[in-house]
Structure formats: structure tokens, C-alpha cells
Amino acid sequence: MKIARIMVFGIVVLMLSVIGGCSGSKDVGPEKTPFIGGENGMIMSFISGAPPEEIFDDSQSPFGIMIKLKNMGEDDVETTDGYVEVIGINAKDFNKGSQADLKTNIPDDIERAKKTFEGKVLDGGSAIAEFTDLMYTPDIAGNKEARIRASTCYNYKTRATSLICVKKDLLKNMNTKEICEVSGKKTIHNSGGPIHITNFEQAPMGNDKIQLTIDIDHVGETNDMFYKLGTDCDDTPTNMDRFKVFLKVTSDVDGEKAECSGITGGTDLSEGYITLYNKEPRRIVCTLDVSSVDSVYEDSFDVELDYRYEQFIEKTLLIKDVSGET
């Protein structure tokens, strides 16, 4: 009897684990979502020893600076998309003719991270920007420190997608359970990148129009900046290209494009620039005409966010007075 009870108990445990496994697997696998996601575009790091921890003055210590760029997000970066620059030091003190010698294009095309149809994540590519033949030329009296900042500025894109409920006579049978719901929050998926759509809601606007509320936010590092696509990364307060993102609704309903408020500079009302003043979230409202619809279904709603992104890393370099060495 004791053995029988143990066997029955084991069978029950096994059945419960199978049931639990089945119930927990609904729409949770990585293959169920369109993107890898994440809040990074590229990340930066200094290659070890470049720059070194310390050097000597009076042209006694040639060295180089090497910056690794790793694409963690889901947009390709081409060599023509941006640049890397070393700032915070006087170029002439470090054996260079001008600041232009401390600025270079992104050295190679850097592929985005990708997700296969099975949900497997493929890492993004990387490249190394290098500044050579550096040395500190002045003869100083006593040691000093220099703060080296490496900055990168590049174009990037976030893609976002959700499902909206499309139906004829939006206000009819609103309280009944149909294929989908015409009112409420919708799940939004963002590709890996530092600017996201963080909230997405749908509501009927009369019988034949859908209102879509879109919240856009900077989710990257606090010190990072973003600008109008293709411009220089200039963080001076007078630069009118700061905090700008180009929004484009790429989907339609039966050929009808979205019409969005508060955007400028596009070819129509489905696209244009928005400003996230001081990196604060921005809400955009769009409408879609569904008067031609004759059924009820869920349709994809796709948005692209394009921007110029800037980030930096720093390292302190100790410059030693070579005359003080014995």
C-alpha cells in the first residue's frame, strides 16, 4: 500500500508539472515577440592600455587611444552615419595640428543585433576607432592629470509595433467581447534602442475614426543626448536641433494613412519631427479613418523613430614630469 501511494503521488506531481508547463508557455517564448528589445544602441569602451594609465611629458611617451563601439541595438550603423571624437584635451599639446585630427568617421559598418525566427539572439557587430601618434609635448613642472573624453555621434532608428482593433461602426457593441477591443492600452514592442514608445492606447473617435495616443521617451543613459537626424551633436542651449526625433507611421488601414498632431517637416501628417524638450516624454495623438472597413480584425500599427544619438566615456590620464624622475 505504501509503495502504491508513493507511485500515485509521483504520477500526480508529474501531471501537475506538465499542466503547469503548458499553462506557463503561452506567448512567453522569445520567438513570440518581434524584437530583442533593450535600451541601448551602441555602447563604448576604451581598449585596455589605450590610453595608458600614465605617460611622461616632454614628448617622452608616444601612445594611442582606441575606442571600441559595440552595437547592442537593432539598427545597422554605417561608416557614413556618424563619427568618433576625442575631446577635453588641447590637440596641439598632444602632437596634433588641430581638433579635426581627433575626429574620425565610424571606421566600419556595424551590424545590428538580430533575432532569428526561432528566437535565438545574434550579437551585433563592433568596430574600433583609433587615434595614433599621440604624445604630450609640453615640458611641465610637476605632475598633472588630463581628462580624456571619447564621444560618438551617429544616426539610429527604433522600430515599434503593436496591434490595433479595426472594425466597422466603432461605437456599436463596445461592451461585448469581439475579436478585439477598440478601447484601452495596447502592448507595444520596441526594437533595441535608446528612444522608445513607452505607452500606446486606442480609443474610438466617433463611428469611423480611431484615436491613437503615443508616448515617446528617452530611455537611454541620463547623460546621453539626441538631435535632429544627420546634424552635428552640439549640446549648446542655442542649438535648435536638440531633442528632436523623426516619427513616421509606416502602416495604414485599407490605404488610409494616420494623421498625427504636433509633428512638423514631413511629407504628410503621418510623419514629422517632434521635440522631447529637455529629454522629457512627449505625447502624440494620431487618428485613422476606418470608414471603409467592413469587418472586425486586428491590424499591425508600425512606427519608426529616427534620431541622431550622442554618448561618451571618460578616462583620467596622469601626465608625469619626466624631469622629476631620478
SULPE-V949023 format. One record per residue. N is the residue number from 1. PSI is psi in degrees with one decimal (NA if undefined). OMEGA is omega in radians with two decimals (999 if undefined). NEAR is the number of other ideal C-beta (glycine too) atoms within 10 Angstrom. Layout:
n=N psi=PSI omega=OMEGA near=NEAR
n=N psi=PSI omega=OMEGA near=NEAR
This chain:
n=1 psi=-42.0 omega=-3.13 near=5
n=2 psi=-42.5 omega=3.13 near=6
n=3 psi=-40.7 omega=-3.14 near=7
n=4 psi=-42.4 omega=3.14 near=8
n=5 psi=-39.5 omega=3.12 near=9
n=6 psi=-42.1 omega=-3.13 near=10
n=7 psi=-43.5 omega=3.12 near=10
n=8 psi=-44.2 omega=3.12 near=10
n=9 psi=-42.7 omega=-3.14 near=10
n=10 psi=-41.1 omega=3.14 near=10
n=11 psi=-41.9 omega=3.13 near=10
n=12 psi=-45.0 omega=3.12 near=10
n=13 psi=-43.6 omega=-3.14 near=10
n=14 psi=-44.0 omega=3.14 near=10
n=15 psi=-41.8 omega=3.13 near=10
n=16 psi=-39.3 omega=3.14 near=10
n=17 psi=-38.1 omega=3.12 near=10
n=18 psi=-45.9 omega=3.13 near=10
n=19 psi=-44.6 omega=3.14 near=10
n=20 psi=-41.0 omega=3.13 near=10
n=21 psi=-40.3 omega=-3.14 near=9
n=22 psi=-46.3 omega=-3.08 near=9
n=23 psi=-28.8 omega=-3.11 near=8
n=24 psi=-5.0 omega=-3.04 near=8
n=25 psi=0.5 omega=-3.07 near=10
n=26 psi=116.1 omega=3.02 near=8
n=27 psi=35.1 omega=-3.14 near=6
n=28 psi=-13.4 omega=-3.11 near=8
n=29 psi=153.7 omega=-3.13 near=10
n=30 psi=-23.2 omega=3.11 near=14
n=31 psi=-9.7 omega=-3.11 near=11
n=32 psi=-14.5 omega=-3.12 near=10
n=33 psi=150.3 omega=-3.04 near=15
n=34 psi=-22.9 omega=-3.03 near=17
n=35 psi=163.4 omega=2.98 near=20
n=36 psi=-42.5 omega=-3.11 near=20
n=37 psi=-171.8 omega=-3.10 near=16
n=38 psi=164.2 omega=-3.01 near=17
n=39 psi=12.0 omega=3.14 near=16
n=40 psi=146.1 omega=2.84 near=20
n=41 psi=-93.9 omega=3.02 near=30
n=42 psi=156.2 omega=2.98 near=26
n=43 psi=153.7 omega=-3.06 near=17
n=44 psi=151.2 omega=3.01 near=16
n=45 psi=149.1 omega=3.02 near=13
n=46 psi=138.3 omega=2.98 near=16
n=47 psi=136.6 omega=-3.10 near=14
n=48 psi=128.4 omega=3.12 near=7
n=49 psi=0.1 omega=-3.11 near=10
n=50 psi=85.0 omega=0.26 near=18
n=51 psi=161.4 omega=3.07 near=21
n=52 psi=173.9 omega=3.11 near=14
n=53 psi=-33.9 omega=-3.10 near=9
n=54 psi=155.2 omega=3.07 near=14
n=55 psi=172.3 omega=3.03 near=20
n=56 psi=156.3 omega=3.08 near=19
n=57 psi=-171.7 omega=3.03 near=23
n=58 psi=38.8 omega=3.06 near=15
n=59 psi=26.5 omega=-3.06 near=13
n=60 psi=-10.1 omega=-3.02 near=14
n=61 psi=85.4 omega=3.03 near=16
n=62 psi=141.9 omega=3.13 near=12
n=63 psi=174.1 omega=3.10 near=19
n=64 psi=163.5 omega=3.04 near=14
n=65 psi=125.7 omega=-3.13 near=23
n=66 psi=126.9 omega=-3.09 near=17
n=67 psi=123.4 omega=3.09 near=24
n=68 psi=130.9 omega=3.06 near=16
n=69 psi=121.5 omega=-3.14 near=25
n=70 psi=125.2 omega=-3.12 near=16
n=71 psi=108.2 omega=-3.14 near=25
n=72 psi=-16.8 omega=-3.07 near=19
n=73 psi=-164.0 omega=-2.99 near=28
n=74 psi=42.8 omega=3.00 near=25
n=75 psi=135.1 omega=3.11 near=24
n=76 psi=146.3 omega=3.05 near=15
n=77 psi=121.7 omega=3.13 near=27
n=78 psi=163.2 omega=-3.10 near=14
n=79 psi=-30.8 omega=-3.13 near=14
n=80 psi=-0.3 omega=-3.08 near=11
n=81 psi=-12.5 omega=-3.09 near=18
n=82 psi=-165.8 omega=-3.05 near=22
n=83 psi=166.2 omega=3.03 near=17
n=84 psi=138.5 omega=-3.09 near=24
n=85 psi=140.6 omega=3.02 near=21
n=86 psi=123.4 omega=-3.12 near=23
n=87 psi=171.0 omega=3.12 near=15
n=88 psi=-5.7 omega=3.11 near=15
n=89 psi=155.4 omega=3.08 near=19
n=90 psi=115.6 omega=-3.07 near=13
n=91 psi=-39.3 omega=-3.10 near=17
n=92 psi=-30.9 omega=3.07 near=13
n=93 psi=-21.4 omega=-3.09 near=16
n=94 psi=32.3 omega=2.97 near=23
n=95 psi=26.0 omega=3.09 near=15
n=96 psi=151.3 omega=-3.08 near=19
n=97 psi=-37.0 omega=-3.11 near=9
n=98 psi=175.8 omega=3.12 near=9
n=99 psi=-27.2 omega=3.12 near=14
n=100 psi=-27.2 omega=3.12 near=10
n=101 psi=-9.0 omega=3.11 near=16
n=102 psi=25.0 omega=-3.14 near=22
n=103 psi=133.2 omega=-3.11 near=17
n=104 psi=151.6 omega=3.05 near=16
n=105 psi=155.8 omega=2.99 near=14
n=106 psi=124.2 omega=-2.88 near=21
n=107 psi=-30.5 omega=-3.10 near=14
n=108 psi=158.7 omega=2.97 near=15
n=109 psi=137.4 omega=-3.08 near=14
n=110 psi=110.5 omega=-3.08 near=21
n=111 psi=151.4 omega=3.12 near=16
n=112 psi=162.5 omega=2.94 near=23
n=113 psi=148.7 omega=-3.07 near=21
n=114 psi=155.9 omega=3.04 near=13
n=115 psi=128.7 omega=-3.14 near=19
n=116 psi=170.7 omega=3.13 near=10
n=117 psi=-17.0 omega=3.09 near=6
n=118 psi=-4.3 omega=3.14 near=8
n=119 psi=2.6 omega=3.13 near=12
n=120 psi=135.7 omega=-3.12 near=10
n=121 psi=128.4 omega=3.06 near=12
n=122 psi=124.3 omega=-3.09 near=12
n=123 psi=149.6 omega=3.04 near=12
n=124 psi=167.8 omega=-3.11 near=25
n=125 psi=179.7 omega=3.13 near=16
n=126 psi=163.5 omega=3.08 near=16
n=127 psi=160.5 omega=-3.13 near=18
n=128 psi=121.3 omega=3.03 near=13
n=129 psi=133.4 omega=-3.00 near=23
n=130 psi=136.3 omega=3.04 near=13
n=131 psi=117.1 omega=-3.02 near=23
n=132 psi=174.9 omega=3.07 near=10
n=133 psi=37.1 omega=3.05 near=11
n=134 psi=145.4 omega=3.00 near=25
n=135 psi=152.4 omega=3.12 near=17
n=136 psi=113.6 omega=-2.97 near=26
n=137 psi=-31.5 omega=-3.12 near=15
n=138 psi=154.0 omega=3.04 near=13
n=139 psi=108.5 omega=-3.05 near=12
n=140 psi=161.3 omega=3.08 near=17
n=141 psi=97.5 omega=-3.11 near=9
n=142 psi=155.7 omega=-3.10 near=10
n=143 psi=155.7 omega=3.07 near=13
n=144 psi=164.9 omega=3.10 near=14
n=145 psi=148.2 omega=3.04 near=9
n=146 psi=134.7 omega=3.11 near=17
n=147 psi=115.3 omega=-3.12 near=11
n=148 psi=123.6 omega=3.09 near=20
n=149 psi=127.5 omega=3.04 near=13
n=150 psi=125.1 omega=-3.08 near=25
n=151 psi=144.0 omega=3.03 near=20
n=152 psi=144.0 omega=-3.08 near=23
n=153 psi=123.0 omega=-3.01 near=23
n=154 psi=155.8 omega=3.05 near=25
n=155 psi=141.6 omega=3.11 near=19
n=156 psi=161.2 omega=-3.09 near=27
n=157 psi=136.6 omega=2.95 near=21
n=158 psi=133.4 omega=3.05 near=25
n=159 psi=137.9 omega=3.13 near=19
n=160 psi=144.7 omega=-3.13 near=24
n=161 psi=148.8 omega=3.08 near=20
n=162 psi=178.5 omega=3.05 near=24
n=163 psi=133.1 omega=3.06 near=17
n=164 psi=155.8 omega=-3.13 near=20
n=165 psi=120.4 omega=-3.11 near=21
n=166 psi=131.1 omega=3.14 near=22
n=167 psi=159.6 omega=3.02 near=23
n=168 psi=142.9 omega=-3.13 near=14
n=169 psi=75.6 omega=-3.03 near=14
n=170 psi=-30.4 omega=-3.07 near=24
n=171 psi=-2.8 omega=-3.12 near=12
n=172 psi=134.4 omega=3.09 near=12
n=173 psi=38.8 omega=-3.11 near=12
n=174 psi=-28.3 omega=-3.07 near=13
n=175 psi=0.7 omega=3.10 near=4
n=176 psi=150.4 omega=-3.12 near=6
n=177 psi=110.2 omega=3.13 near=7
n=178 psi=-157.4 omega=3.11 near=13
n=179 psi=-37.6 omega=-3.09 near=11
n=180 psi=173.4 omega=-3.10 near=17
n=181 psi=132.4 omega=-3.04 near=14
n=182 psi=-7.6 omega=-3.08 near=20
n=183 psi=136.2 omega=3.06 near=13
n=184 psi=179.5 omega=3.11 near=10
n=185 psi=145.6 omega=3.10 near=12
n=186 psi=146.6 omega=3.08 near=18
n=187 psi=128.6 omega=3.14 near=9
n=188 psi=134.3 omega=3.11 near=19
n=189 psi=130.4 omega=3.12 near=16
n=190 psi=140.0 omega=2.98 near=25
n=191 psi=162.0 omega=-3.13 near=23
n=192 psi=123.5 omega=-3.13 near=25
n=193 psi=163.8 omega=-3.02 near=28
n=194 psi=-1.6 omega=3.05 near=24
n=195 psi=128.4 omega=-3.01 near=26
n=196 psi=160.0 omega=2.78 near=24
n=197 psi=115.8 omega=-3.01 near=21
n=198 psi=-13.8 omega=3.10 near=15
n=199 psi=139.8 omega=-3.10 near=15
n=200 psi=124.2 omega=-3.08 near=21
n=201 psi=149.9 omega=3.11 near=17
n=202 psi=144.2 omega=3.06 near=24
n=203 psi=147.9 omega=3.06 near=14
n=204 psi=145.7 omega=3.11 near=19
n=205 psi=80.5 omega=-2.98 near=17
n=206 psi=-164.6 omega=-3.09 near=11
n=207 psi=-24.6 omega=-2.94 near=12
n=208 psi=17.7 omega=3.09 near=16
n=209 psi=142.3 omega=3.06 near=16
n=210 psi=133.5 omega=3.01 near=26
n=211 psi=130.3 omega=-3.11 near=16
n=212 psi=122.1 omega=3.14 near=22
n=213 psi=124.4 omega=-3.02 near=15
n=214 psi=122.2 omega=3.06 near=24
n=215 psi=123.1 omega=3.14 near=15
n=216 psi=136.8 omega=-3.06 near=22
n=217 psi=150.2 omega=3.00 near=17
n=218 psi=118.7 omega=-3.11 near=24
n=219 psi=4.4 omega=3.13 near=16
n=220 psi=-170.6 omega=-3.13 near=21
n=221 psi=146.8 omega=-3.04 near=13
n=222 psi=-40.0 omega=-3.07 near=6
n=223 psi=-9.0 omega=3.14 near=8
n=224 psi=159.0 omega=-3.14 near=16
n=225 psi=163.7 omega=3.06 near=22
n=226 psi=154.5 omega=-2.97 near=26
n=227 psi=175.6 omega=3.05 near=23
n=228 psi=138.2 omega=-3.08 near=20
n=229 psi=129.5 omega=3.03 near=17
n=230 psi=2.4 omega=-3.12 near=13
n=231 psi=170.3 omega=3.05 near=15
n=232 psi=148.8 omega=3.09 near=12
n=233 psi=89.4 omega=-3.06 near=22
n=234 psi=108.2 omega=-3.02 near=13
n=235 psi=24.9 omega=3.07 near=9
n=236 psi=144.6 omega=-3.07 near=6
n=237 psi=-23.7 omega=-3.11 near=6
n=238 psi=-6.1 omega=3.14 near=6
n=239 psi=112.3 omega=-3.08 near=15
n=240 psi=-5.2 omega=-3.14 near=11
n=241 psi=1.6 omega=3.11 near=17
n=242 psi=149.3 omega=3.00 near=22
n=243 psi=21.1 omega=-3.09 near=20
n=244 psi=138.9 omega=3.11 near=20
n=245 psi=136.5 omega=3.09 near=23
n=246 psi=116.2 omega=-3.13 near=20
n=247 psi=133.8 omega=3.10 near=25
n=248 psi=120.7 omega=3.02 near=18
n=249 psi=114.7 omega=-3.01 near=24
n=250 psi=-8.0 omega=-3.13 near=15
n=251 psi=165.6 omega=3.09 near=16
n=252 psi=174.8 omega=3.05 near=15
n=253 psi=110.5 omega=-3.11 near=18
n=254 psi=39.2 omega=3.11 near=13
n=255 psi=-8.9 omega=3.12 near=7
n=256 psi=123.0 omega=3.14 near=16
n=257 psi=158.0 omega=3.06 near=17
n=258 psi=149.1 omega=3.02 near=23
n=259 psi=118.3 omega=-3.02 near=16
n=260 psi=143.3 omega=3.12 near=23
n=261 psi=156.4 omega=3.02 near=11
n=262 psi=18.9 omega=3.10 near=14
n=263 psi=151.5 omega=-3.09 near=21
n=264 psi=155.6 omega=2.98 near=9
n=265 psi=7.8 omega=3.11 near=11
n=266 psi=174.7 omega=3.11 near=15
n=267 psi=-22.1 omega=3.05 near=8
n=268 psi=-172.6 omega=-3.04 near=11
n=269 psi=2.3 omega=3.08 near=15
n=270 psi=-2.2 omega=-3.13 near=21
n=271 psi=157.2 omega=3.09 near=20
n=272 psi=173.2 omega=-3.13 near=19
n=273 psi=141.9 omega=2.97 near=18
n=274 psi=157.5 omega=-3.13 near=21
n=275 psi=124.7 omega=3.06 near=17
n=276 psi=80.7 omega=-3.01 near=18
n=277 psi=127.4 omega=-3.13 near=10
n=278 psi=31.7 omega=3.11 near=8
n=279 psi=23.2 omega=3.08 near=16
n=280 psi=151.5 omega=3.14 near=10
n=281 psi=151.6 omega=-3.14 near=14
n=282 psi=136.0 omega=3.14 near=18
n=283 psi=131.1 omega=3.09 near=14
n=284 psi=139.5 omega=3.10 near=19
n=285 psi=127.7 omega=3.12 near=15
n=286 psi=155.5 omega=3.05 near=22
n=287 psi=151.3 omega=3.09 near=17
n=288 psi=130.0 omega=3.09 near=26
n=289 psi=121.4 omega=-3.13 near=18
n=290 psi=24.0 omega=-3.07 near=24
n=291 psi=-21.1 omega=-3.13 near=14
n=292 psi=-5.6 omega=-3.07 near=11
n=293 psi=138.1 omega=3.14 near=20
n=294 psi=21.1 omega=3.12 near=7
n=295 psi=-171.7 omega=3.10 near=8
n=296 psi=127.1 omega=3.13 near=15
n=297 psi=164.4 omega=3.00 near=13
n=298 psi=137.7 omega=-3.13 near=15
n=299 psi=151.6 omega=-3.14 near=19
n=300 psi=137.3 omega=3.03 near=11
n=301 psi=114.2 omega=-2.99 near=26
n=302 psi=136.6 omega=-3.11 near=15
n=303 psi=142.2 omega=3.01 near=27
n=304 psi=138.5 omega=3.08 near=16
n=305 psi=115.6 omega=-3.13 near=23
n=306 psi=140.9 omega=-3.07 near=20
n=307 psi=165.9 omega=3.02 near=28
n=308 psi=125.8 omega=-3.01 near=24
n=309 psi=141.6 omega=-3.14 near=25
n=310 psi=134.3 omega=3.06 near=20
n=311 psi=165.3 omega=-3.08 near=22
n=312 psi=162.0 omega=2.97 near=19
n=313 psi=158.5 omega=-3.11 near=15
n=314 psi=154.7 omega=3.04 near=12
n=315 psi=140.6 omega=3.10 near=16
n=316 psi=128.5 omega=-3.13 near=11
n=317 psi=124.6 omega=3.09 near=21
n=318 psi=122.8 omega=3.10 near=13
n=319 psi=119.4 omega=-3.09 near=20
n=320 psi=141.8 omega=3.09 near=18
n=321 psi=108.1 omega=-3.06 near=15
n=322 psi=-25.6 omega=3.14 near=16
n=323 psi=-17.2 omega=3.12 near=12
n=324 psi=-5.1 omega=3.14 near=12
n=325 psi=142.5 omega=3.13 near=8
n=326 psi=NA omega=999 near=2
